[in-house]
Amino acid sequence: MNAARLIAPLSDCVIEIAEHKGRTALQMIGIILGVASIITTLALLRDAEQQSVRYYEVTGGVNKLTIYTDLTSRAAGTPLKGLTYGDILALEQNVPHADVVAPTVNRRTVVRARGKEEVLTVIGTTASFATLQDLEVAYGRFLTPADQAASVVVLGSSYAKEFFGLEDAVGQKLLIGEKWFVVVGCLERKYLASESGDNDLEWMNRQMFVPLAALPAVRDELLRDRQLSSIVIRIRDAWALPEATERIRRVLRARHGAEDFRIVSRAERLQRANRIRQMYDITFISCSVISLLVGGVIIMNIQLASLSRRIREVGVRKACGASDVQIFLRFLAESLFVAVFGGVVGVPAGYALTFLVRLFTGNLAMITPFMIFVGIVVAAGTGFVFGVYPAARAAVLNPVDALRME
Amino acid sequence: MVQLEEVWKTYRMAAEDVHALRGVSLSIPPGGMTAITGPSGSGKSTLMHIIGCLDQPTKGRYVLDGQDMSVATRSALARARNEKLGFIFQSFNLLPRANVLRNVQLPLMYAGIGAAERRDRALHVLELVGLGNRANHLPGELSGGQRQRVAIARALINSPSVILADEPTGNLDQATGLEIVALLENLAANGHTIIVVTHDPAVAARAGRIIRIIDGFIAES
């Protein structure tokens, strides 16, 4: 059988579809909604993924390790040695992958200025911390190595505003605990719109930094034995993360005599978050696919119903020489055309749906050409799969029986 | 050339074999008009279905233009219907939503012939049956006689070796029926092989040869 015999009869089915506008529209509804929901879902999922990538980008990247004192190790009987400033010096020397290292000591204490009084967390750290959190200075400066134990403080934008209003906070004084600190810098406001329209980075605007040595000591007056809340390390290359983590573990274990610390990797956290998001992705995409399958079942049912009214027509076509294959292809092409056409109409419907979601949630979901491609291909696949059964039913009809049908 | 040798057609109905044809042998040479007559239930429609490759014998041989159709595959039967046979039915069997031109083109479409040639040939056969000016009408807009002429044009379009007409005048008034028979006679005179199944003696009388079937046997030929 040559190609012309297979292709020529297909022209007829476009006319068939055009002549049954009502039936075609009915068949398309499910596909239109299915494709619209697939496109919208893909757009929303992509936005969620980008949101998470953006979050990590503006908070210092994923190549960051944070070492905490592990409080649970105390139960094992060993006296807790904890992280010290000396550990930092050792890490700087022995971990060549480390790019930037900074200590933090978090202290909750009373902060007073201009008659306002609040209990806040003050972070004692060094100049390098700005790099680790990707902090930008709006006014004044960040901490510098020259600060040593000077009583200076750098305020996050929200704190600057709360204590000193619109007035430039630089040069103002702040009572932290029992000691007066001079404000030497205010940070740039950090902002990242969340899915719900809030600022995902507000916690960064609610930080205040003082030199590590300016905080009252916890255990020892010697800086190198000072207890730290955490050590933050940036690793130069992402590929070196596992090796660097191992190295850090060995250095600290040798110094502490026990594993009384915990290393948290942002890359791992991101991977974990991605795995969780994948579960959501699968759930949401499954829902859209199910709605598309419903569209496919609608196509199949309507094809079967229309076939029962067209049995005689099939008989006439067979009497005129249509082969089983030609009848099969013709009915299959009908389902396929309806599904692809429905898919094409589903694209603007998907845009409308995405627009509505953006309107009501402040979401930034964007439809890409790839999503449109996926939507239409999946629609075509649905039309194909659900068109096979009705087409096969039509193809195997016996011409005599079909012609006898009233 | 139509040749049947000892053709049986048996249907199984409620655990009982019903023989529609009981060893029919006949030979119809090319050209001329042959009538197959007989009372209803005699097996003449079954015979027409087998000759028309719409059905196959249970037993026996049917050879159409040298090809044994009794053992042919479904696709070979479809090909034979397309290239060697043309059908005219009592109820016309036109596609109601397709215009006259598209109805007439159907066999050429399944032969894989291009749109332009299909159109030219369809217009040509419509001229032959006197409906050249009705090409764009729907079947519902035509009279019974005109519809049967469309069916005749469709049967003619692929120049088949045999044209089968199953009670072609059954749904027409007498005058129109005679016109249709005259048209078939005319085609037969021009070298087409026409086989008419009818129980109307007036139609049978116009055929060059009459085959009478009773109870699945050929009673006279």
Interface residues (C-beta under 8 A of the other chain):
Chain A: M1 N2 A3 A4 R5 L6 I7 A8 P9 S11 D12 I15 E16 E19 R312 E313 G315 V316 R317 K318 A319 C320 G321 A322 S323 D324 V325 Q326 N398 P399 V400 L403
Chain B: H49 G52 L54 D55 R74 S75 A78 R79 R81 N82 E83 F87 F89 N93 L94 L95 R97 A98 R102 L106 P107 M109 Y110 A111 G112 I113 G114 A115 R154 N158
